[in-house]
Amino acid sequence: MKGDAEWFKANPGKKLRIEGNCDERGTVEYNLVLGQKRADSAKNYLVNLGVDAKSMDTISYGKERPVCTEKNEGCWAKNRRAHFVPLP
């Protein structure tokens, strides 16, 4: 994420959405809260590296957008992520 921070500092005016995602375990409600915490944590990390907080927004998708659907720890680990989406 340090590389992402450097890019944003070098490109002022760019916007980013940080999407918090979780694995399939846990309730919908729990995973939405956890996904939001994950997205907020990623945003705070970038802010601490000097990225303008106003250039980023966050959202949680909980367990609704998996990148892997197998039922094992390796797959679940891939789904526990903050996904960065550049905005126009």
C-alpha distances in whole Angstrom, upper triangle without the diagonal:
4,5,5,6,9,10,11,12,14,15,17,18,16,15,13,14,12,14,15,16,19,21,25,26,27,29,27,28,26,23,23,22,20,18,18,17,14,13,14,12,8,10,11,8,7,11,11,9,12,11,14,15,18,15,14,16,16,18,19,20,21,22,24,21,21,19,22,25,27,28,26,23,21,21,21,18,16,17,16,12,10,11,10,13,14,17,20
4,5,5,6,9,10,11,12,14,16,18,16,17,15,17,15,18,18,20,22,25,28,29,30,32,31,31,29,26,26,25,23,21,21,19,17,16,16,14,11,12,12,9,8,11,10,7,10,10,14,15,18,16,15,18,18,21,22,24,25,26,27,25,25,23,25,29,30,31,29,27,24,25,24,21,20,21,19,16,14,15,13,16,16,19,22
4,5,5,6,9,10,11,12,15,17,15,16,14,16,15,18,19,21,23,26,29,31,32,34,32,32,31,28,27,27,25,22,22,22,19,17,18,17,13,14,15,12,10,13,13,10,12,11,15,17,19,16,16,19,19,22,23,24,26,27,28,25,24,23,25,29,30,32,30,27,25,25,25,22,20,22,20,17,15,15,13,15,15,18,20
4,5,5,6,9,10,11,12,14,12,12,10,13,12,15,16,19,21,24,27,29,30,31,30,30,28,25,25,24,23,20,20,19,17,15,16,15,11,11,13,11,8,11,13,10,11,9,12,14,16,13,12,15,16,18,20,21,23,24,25,22,22,21,24,27,29,31,29,27,25,24,24,21,19,20,19,15,13,12,9,11,11,14,17
4,5,5,6,9,10,11,13,12,12,11,14,13,16,18,20,23,26,29,31,31,33,31,30,29,26,25,25,23,21,20,19,17,15,15,14,11,10,11,9,6,8,9,6,7,6,10,11,14,11,11,15,16,19,21,23,24,26,27,25,25,24,27,30,32,33,32,29,27,27,26,23,22,22,21,17,14,14,12,14,13,15,18
4,5,5,6,9,11,14,12,14,14,17,16,20,21,24,26,29,33,34,35,36,34,34,33,30,29,29,27,24,24,23,21,19,19,18,14,14,15,12,9,11,12,8,8,8,12,14,16,14,14,18,19,22,24,26,28,30,30,28,28,26,29,33,35,36,34,32,30,30,29,26,24,25,24,20,18,17,14,16,15,17,19
4,5,5,6,9,11,10,12,12,15,15,19,21,23,26,29,32,34,35,36,34,34,33,30,29,29,27,24,24,24,21,19,19,19,15,14,16,14,11,13,14,11,11,9,12,14,16,13,13,17,19,21,24,25,27,29,29,26,27,25,28,32,34,35,34,32,30,29,29,26,24,25,24,20,17,16,13,14,12,14,16
4,5,5,6,8,7,9,9,13,13,17,19,22,25,28,32,33,34,35,32,32,31,29,27,27,26,23,22,22,20,17,17,17,14,12,14,13,9,11,13,10,9,6,8,11,12,9,10,14,16,19,22,24,26,28,28,25,26,25,29,32,34,36,35,33,31,30,29,27,25,25,24,20,17,15,12,13,10,12,14
4,6,6,9,9,11,12,16,16,20,22,25,28,31,35,36,36,37,35,35,34,31,30,29,28,25,24,24,22,19,19,19,16,14,15,14,10,10,12,9,7,6,8,11,13,10,12,16,18,22,25,27,29,31,31,29,30,29,32,35,37,39,38,35,33,33,32,29,28,28,26,23,19,19,15,16,14,16,17
4,6,10,10,13,14,18,19,22,25,27,31,33,37,38,39,40,38,37,36,34,32,32,31,28,27,27,25,22,22,22,19,17,18,17,13,14,16,13,11,10,12,15,15,13,15,19,21,24,27,29,31,33,33,30,31,30,33,37,39,40,39,37,35,34,34,31,29,30,28,25,22,20,17,17,15,16,17
4,6,6,10,12,15,17,21,23,26,30,33,36,38,38,39,36,36,35,33,31,31,30,27,26,26,24,21,21,22,19,17,19,18,14,15,17,14,12,10,11,14,14,11,13,17,19,23,25,27,30,32,31,29,30,29,32,35,38,40,39,37,35,34,33,31,29,29,28,24,21,19,16,15,12,13,13
4,6,9,11,15,17,21,23,27,30,33,36,38,38,38,36,35,35,32,30,30,30,27,25,25,24,21,20,21,19,16,18,18,14,14,16,14,11,9,9,12,11,8,12,15,18,22,25,27,30,32,32,29,31,30,34,37,39,41,40,38,36,35,35,32,30,30,29,25,22,20,16,16,13,13,13
4,6,10,13,16,20,23,26,29,33,35,37,37,37,34,34,34,31,29,29,29,26,24,25,24,20,20,22,19,16,18,19,15,15,18,17,14,11,9,12,10,7,10,14,17,20,23,26,28,31,30,28,30,29,33,36,39,41,40,38,37,35,34,33,30,30,29,25,21,20,16,15,11,10,10
4,7,11,13,16,20,23,26,29,32,34,34,35,32,31,31,29,26,27,26,23,22,23,21,18,18,20,17,14,17,17,14,14,18,16,14,11,10,12,10,7,9,12,15,18,21,23,26,28,27,25,26,26,29,32,35,37,37,35,33,32,31,29,27,26,25,22,18,16,12,11,8,7,8
4,7,10,13,17,20,23,26,29,31,31,31,28,28,28,25,23,23,23,20,18,20,19,15,15,17,15,12,15,16,13,13,17,16,14,11,10,10,8,5,6,8,11,14,17,19,22,24,24,22,24,23,27,30,33,35,34,33,31,29,29,27,25,24,23,19,16,14,10,9,6,5,7
4,6,10,13,16,20,23,25,28,28,28,25,25,25,22,20,20,20,17,15,17,15,12,13,14,12,10,13,14,11,12,16,15,14,11,11,10,9,6,5,7,9,11,14,16,19,21,20,18,20,20,24,26,29,31,31,29,27,26,25,23,21,20,19,16,12,10,7,6,5,5,9
4,6,10,13,16,20,22,24,24,24,21,21,21,18,16,17,17,13,12,14,13,9,11,13,11,9,13,14,12,14,17,17,17,13,13,11,11,9,6,5,6,7,10,12,15,17,17,15,17,18,21,24,27,28,28,27,26,24,22,21,19,17,17,13,10,8,6,5,6,7,10
4,7,10,13,17,19,21,21,22,19,19,19,16,14,14,14,10,9,11,9,6,8,10,8,7,11,12,11,13,15,16,16,13,14,12,12,11,7,6,5,6,8,10,13,15,15,13,15,16,19,22,24,25,25,24,22,21,19,18,16,14,13,10,6,6,5,6,9,10,14
4,6,10,13,16,18,18,18,16,16,16,13,11,12,11,8,8,10,8,6,9,11,9,10,13,14,14,16,18,19,20,17,17,15,16,14,11,9,6,5,6,7,9,11,11,10,12,13,16,18,21,22,22,21,20,18,16,16,14,12,11,8,5,5,6,8,11,12,16
4,7,11,13,15,15,15,13,13,13,9,8,9,8,4,6,7,5,4,8,9,9,10,13,14,15,17,19,19,21,18,19,16,18,17,13,11,7,6,5,6,7,9,10,10,11,13,15,17,20,20,20,18,18,16,14,13,12,10,8,6,5,7,9,11,14,16,20
4,7,10,12,12,13,11,13,12,8,8,10,8,5,8,10,7,8,11,12,12,14,16,17,18,20,22,22,24,22,23,20,21,20,17,15,11,9,6,6,5,6,8,7,8,10,12,13,16,16,17,15,15,13,11,11,10,6,6,5,6,8,11,13,17,18,22
4,7,8,9,11,10,11,10,6,8,10,7,6,10,10,9,11,14,14,14,16,18,19,20,22,24,25,27,25,26,23,25,24,20,18,14,12,9,8,5,5,8,8,8,10,11,12,14,14,14,12,13,11,8,9,9,5,4,7,9,11,15,17,20,22,26
4,6,8,10,11,13,11,8,11,13,10,10,13,14,12,14,17,17,17,20,22,22,23,26,27,27,30,28,29,27,28,27,24,22,18,16,12,11,8,5,9,9,7,9,9,9,11,10,10,9,11,8,5,7,8,5,5,9,12,13,17,19,23,25,29
4,6,8,9,12,11,8,11,14,12,12,15,16,15,17,20,20,20,23,25,25,27,29,30,31,33,31,32,29,31,30,26,24,20,17,14,11,8,5,8,10,8,11,10,9,10,9,11,11,13,10,7,10,11,8,9,12,15,16,20,22,26,27,30
4,7,9,11,9,8,12,13,11,12,16,16,15,18,20,20,21,24,25,26,28,30,31,32,34,32,33,31,32,32,28,25,22,19,15,14,10,8,11,13,12,14,13,12,12,10,11,11,13,12,8,11,13,11,11,14,17,19,22,24,28,30,33
4,7,8,6,6,10,11,10,11,14,15,15,18,19,20,21,24,25,25,28,29,30,32,34,32,33,30,31,31,27,25,21,18,14,13,10,9,12,14,14,17,16,15,16,14,15,14,17,15,12,14,16,13,12,15,18,20,23,25,29,30,34
4,5,5,6,9,10,10,12,14,15,16,18,20,21,22,24,25,27,29,30,31,33,35,33,33,30,31,31,27,24,20,17,14,13,9,9,11,15,15,18,18,17,18,16,18,18,20,18,15,17,18,15,15,17,19,21,24,25,29,30,33
4,6,5,6,9,10,10,12,14,15,16,18,20,21,22,24,26,27,28,30,32,33,31,31,28,28,28,25,21,18,15,11,10,7,7,9,12,13,17,18,16,19,17,19,19,21,18,15,18,18,14,14,16,17,19,22,23,26,27,30
4,6,5,6,9,10,11,13,14,16,17,18,20,21,23,25,26,27,29,31,32,30,30,26,27,27,24,20,17,14,11,11,8,10,12,15,16,20,21,20,22,21,22,21,23,21,18,19,20,17,16,17,18,20,22,23,27,27,30
4,6,5,6,9,10,11,12,14,15,16,19,20,21,23,25,26,27,29,31,29,29,26,27,27,23,21,17,14,11,11,8,10,12,15,16,19,20,19,21,19,20,19,21,19,16,17,18,15,13,15,16,19,22,23,27,27,31
4,5,5,6,8,10,10,12,14,15,16,18,20,21,23,24,25,27,29,27,27,24,25,25,21,19,15,12,8,8,5,6,9,12,12,15,16,16,18,17,18,17,18,16,13,14,15,11,10,12,13,15,18,20,23,24,28
4,5,5,6,9,10,11,12,14,15,17,18,20,21,22,24,26,27,25,25,22,22,23,19,16,12,9,6,6,4,8,9,12,13,16,18,18,21,20,21,20,21,19,16,17,17,13,12,13,13,15,17,18,22,22,25
4,5,5,6,9,10,11,12,14,15,16,18,20,21,22,24,26,24,24,20,22,22,19,16,12,10,7,9,7,11,13,15,16,19,21,21,23,22,22,21,22,21,17,17,18,15,13,14,13,16,18,20,23,23,27
4,5,5,6,9,10,10,12,14,15,16,19,20,21,23,25,23,23,20,22,22,19,16,12,11,8,10,7,10,13,14,15,17,18,19,21,20,20,18,19,18,14,14,15,12,10,11,11,14,17,19,22,23,27
4,5,5,6,9,10,11,12,14,15,17,18,20,21,23,21,21,18,20,20,16,13,10,8,5,6,5,8,10,11,12,14,16,17,20,19,19,18,18,17,14,13,13,10,8,8,8,11,13,15,19,20,23
4,5,5,6,8,10,10,12,14,15,16,18,20,21,19,19,16,17,17,14,11,7,6,5,8,8,11,13,14,15,18,20,21,23,23,23,21,22,20,17,17,17,14,12,11,9,12,13,15,18,19,22
4,6,5,6,9,10,10,12,14,15,16,18,20,18,19,16,18,18,15,13,10,9,8,11,10,13,16,16,17,19,21,22,24,24,23,21,21,20,17,16,17,15,12,11,10,13,15,17,20,21,25
4,5,5,6,9,10,11,13,14,15,17,19,17,18,16,18,18,14,13,9,10,8,11,10,12,15,14,15,16,18,20,22,22,21,18,19,18,15,13,14,12,9,7,6,10,12,15,18,19,23
4,5,5,6,9,10,11,12,14,16,17,15,15,13,14,14,10,9,6,7,7,10,10,13,15,14,15,16,19,21,23,24,23,21,21,19,17,16,15,13,11,8,6,8,9,12,14,16,19
4,5,5,6,9,10,10,12,14,15,14,14,11,13,13,10,9,7,8,9,13,13,16,18,18,19,20,23,25,27,27,26,24,24,23,20,19,18,17,14,12,9,12,12,14,16,17,21
4,5,5,6,9,10,10,13,14,13,15,12,15,15,12,12,10,12,12,15,15,17,19,19,19,20,22,25,26,26,25,22,22,22,19,17,17,16,13,11,9,12,13,16,18,19,23
4,5,5,6,9,10,11,13,11,13,11,14,13,10,11,9,11,12,15,15,18,19,18,18,19,21,24,26,26,25,22,21,21,19,16,16,15,12,10,7,9,9,13,15,17,20
4,5,5,6,9,10,11,9,10,7,10,10,7,8,8,11,13,16,17,20,21,19,21,21,24,26,29,29,28,26,25,24,22,20,19,18,16,13,9,11,10,12,14,15,18
4,5,5,6,9,10,9,10,8,12,12,10,11,11,14,15,18,19,22,23,23,23,24,26,29,31,31,30,27,26,26,24,21,21,20,17,15,12,14,14,16,17,18,22
4,5,5,6,9,9,11,10,14,14,12,13,13,16,17,20,20,23,24,23,23,23,26,28,30,30,29,26,25,25,23,20,20,20,17,14,12,14,13,16,17,19,22
4,5,5,7,6,8,8,11,11,9,12,12,16,17,20,21,24,25,23,24,23,26,29,31,32,30,28,26,26,24,22,21,21,18,15,12,13,12,14,14,16,19
4,5,5,5,6,6,10,10,9,12,13,17,19,22,23,26,27,25,26,26,29,32,34,35,33,31,30,29,27,25,24,24,21,18,15,16,14,16,16,18,20
4,5,7,9,9,13,14,13,15,16,19,21,24,25,27,29,28,28,28,31,33,35,35,34,31,30,30,28,25,25,25,22,19,17,18,17,19,19,21,24
4,6,9,11,14,13,13,16,17,21,22,25,26,28,30,28,28,28,30,33,35,35,34,31,29,30,28,25,25,25,22,19,17,18,16,18,18,20,23
4,6,9,12,11,12,16,17,21,23,26,27,30,31,29,30,30,32,35,37,38,37,34,32,32,31,28,27,27,25,22,19,19,17,19,18,19,21
4,6,9,8,9,12,14,18,20,23,25,28,28,26,27,27,30,33,35,36,35,33,31,31,29,27,25,25,23,20,16,17,14,15,14,15,17
4,5,6,8,11,14,17,20,23,25,28,28,27,29,29,32,35,37,38,37,35,34,33,31,29,28,27,25,21,18,18,15,16,14,15,17
4,5,6,8,10,14,17,20,22,25,26,25,27,27,30,33,35,36,35,33,32,31,29,27,26,25,23,20,16,17,14,15,14,14,17
4,5,7,11,14,18,21,23,26,26,25,27,28,31,34,37,38,37,35,34,33,31,29,28,27,25,22,18,18,15,15,14,13,15
4,7,11,14,17,20,23,25,25,24,26,26,29,32,35,36,36,34,32,31,30,28,26,25,23,20,16,15,12,12,10,10,11
4,7,10,14,16,19,22,21,20,22,23,26,29,31,32,32,30,29,28,26,24,23,21,20,17,13,12,10,10,9,9,12
4,7,11,13,16,19,19,18,20,21,25,27,30,31,31,29,28,27,25,24,22,20,19,16,12,12,10,10,10,10,13
4,7,10,12,16,16,15,17,19,22,24,27,27,28,26,25,23,21,20,19,17,15,13,10,10,9,10,12,12,15
4,7,9,12,12,12,15,17,20,21,24,25,26,24,24,22,20,19,18,15,14,12,10,10,11,11,13,13,17
4,6,9,9,10,12,15,17,19,21,22,22,21,21,19,17,17,16,13,11,11,9,10,12,13,16,16,20
4,6,6,7,9,12,15,15,19,19,20,20,20,17,15,16,14,11,11,11,10,10,13,13,17,17,21
4,6,7,9,12,14,14,17,17,18,17,18,15,12,14,13,10,9,10,11,12,15,16,20,21,24
4,6,6,10,11,11,13,13,15,15,15,12,10,12,12,8,9,10,12,13,16,17,21,22,26
4,6,10,11,11,14,15,17,17,18,14,13,15,13,10,11,12,13,13,16,16,20,21,24
4,7,9,10,13,15,17,17,16,13,12,13,11,8,10,11,11,10,13,14,17,19,22
4,5,7,10,12,13,13,13,9,9,10,8,5,9,10,12,11,15,15,19,21,24
4,7,10,12,13,13,12,8,9,10,7,6,9,10,12,11,14,15,18,21,24
4,6,9,10,11,9,5,7,9,7,7,10,12,14,14,17,19,22,24,27
4,7,9,11,10,7,8,11,10,9,12,14,17,17,20,21,25,27,30
4,6,9,9,6,8,11,10,10,14,16,19,19,23,24,28,30,33
4,7,9,7,7,11,12,11,14,17,20,21,25,26,30,32,36
4,6,5,6,9,10,11,13,16,20,21,24,27,30,33,36
4,5,5,6,9,10,11,14,17,19,23,25,29,32,35
4,6,5,7,9,10,13,16,18,21,23,27,30,33
4,5,5,7,9,11,15,16,19,21,25,28,31
4,5,5,7,10,13,15,19,21,25,27,31
4,5,5,8,12,13,17,20,23,26,30
4,6,7,10,11,14,17,20,23,27
4,6,9,10,14,16,20,22,25
4,7,10,13,16,20,22,26
4,6,10,13,16,19,22
4,7,10,13,15,19
4,7,10,13,16
4,7,10,13
4,6,10
4,7
4
